[in-house]
Amino acid sequence: MISPTRSDAWKFFKRVDETTASFKLCFKTLKTIGNTSNLKKHMEMHLSVLIVLEGGAQHALLTKYILYFICADKRPFDIVNGRVFKRLIKQLCPSFKIPNEGCLKEHLDQMYDVITEVYITKFSTSLRHVALYI
């Protein structure tokens, strides 16, 4: 049975199992045996500069660029199923496995949750009142 999460760090991580968790921004899996020190260090590395990049993880980086492409150009998620899109990605990075629509949507939701939490935390320490419109 997975123990309850008490640390604020868990707002930014998804528990994989009893001893590991995945960071919602870069999807890196980290050990969590006994405490959240590793999680907090990894989170601070990313949140201090608000850059959504994982050092050395080409798959995560390419996935983020595909999400950016979909969102910025207002493309449907099913573009990843297109023959020409697959051919383009295969040409650019032959070893890259294109995430399916569901996986991309889940990553986008996780990134949205983390970024929202970052700004809520940031504004709550500097502002008395703020309204977020979606």
N, C-alpha and C positions, 0 to 999 in steps of 0.2 A: 504494500500500500504506500502511495506517495504521501509524504508528510505535507502539512499545510504550509503555505508561503507567507512569511511575516515581513520580510524585507521589502522596502520600496523598489529595490532592484527588479523584483518580479514583474513590475509594470512593463519592463522592456525585454523580458525573457519569457520563453515558453518552455515549460518543463518537458523534457523528452522522456526521462525515466528517473529513477531514484537518485542517480548520481550525475546526471548531465542535463544541460539546458541549452536552448538555441536562442541566440540574440535576434530579435525581430527585425533589426535593420540589415544586418549582413548575413544572417542565418548561420553564423559560425556556432559550432557546438562546443561548450565548455564544461569542465568538471565542476561539480558543486558539492563535493564531499564535505559535510559538516558545516559549511558556511558559504557566504556569497562574495567573498573577497575577490575571486577570479572574475565574477560577473561584474562587480562594481568597477574594477580596473579596466575591463574591456569596454564597458559602457562609457566611462569617462573619456577613454581614448577617442571614441566616436562623437560623443555629445559635446565635448569641449570645442570642437571645430564644426559640428553639424554637417559633416561630410559623410555621405552614405557610401563608403567604400570599404571593402575588406582587403587588407594587405595580402597580396599574393593569391587571392581566390578569383581566378578568371571566370569561373562559372557564375559566381554570385555577381560579379561586375557586369558580365554580359546580360544576365537576367535583369539587372537594374536598368541597363541601357534599353533593353526591349520594353520594359515597363515605361520608361521615360518616353520612348518613341510612341507607344500606344496612347499615353496620356497627353503628351504635348501636341501630337498631330490628330488627336481625337479619332483614333482608329479603333475598330472593334477588337476584342480579345481574340476572336477566332482568326485573326490575321496570321497567327502562328501556325495555323493548319494549311495555309496557302502554299501551293506548289512553288511559286516563285520566291516567296519569303524563305521557305525551307532551303531552296537552292542557294539563295544569297548567303544565308547563315552558314551553310555547308562549305561554301567557297571561302568565306572569311575565317571560319574556325572549324575545320573538319571534325574535331573531337568533341565539339559542343553539342550536348543533348538539349534540344529546345524544350523548355517547360510547357506543359499543357495549360489550357485556359484556366482550369481550376487552381493549379499551382500558382500561376501568375496573379490571379485574383486574391488568393490567400496571402501572398507576399505583399501585395499592394495594401490590403487591409491591415496587415501587421505594421507596415511602414507608416501608414496613416495614424494608427493608434499610438505608435511611439512618438512621432513628430507632434501630434496633438498633445500628448503628455508632456513633452519637452517644453512646448510653448505655454501650457497651463502652469507648469512649475516655474518657468522663467517669469511669467507675468504675475504670478501669485506672490513672488518675493519683491516685486518692484511696483506693482499697481494695487490699488485697493479694489477697483471694479473694472471688469472687462467683459465685453459681450462678443461671442464668436458666432458668426453666421455661416451656415453651410447651405 
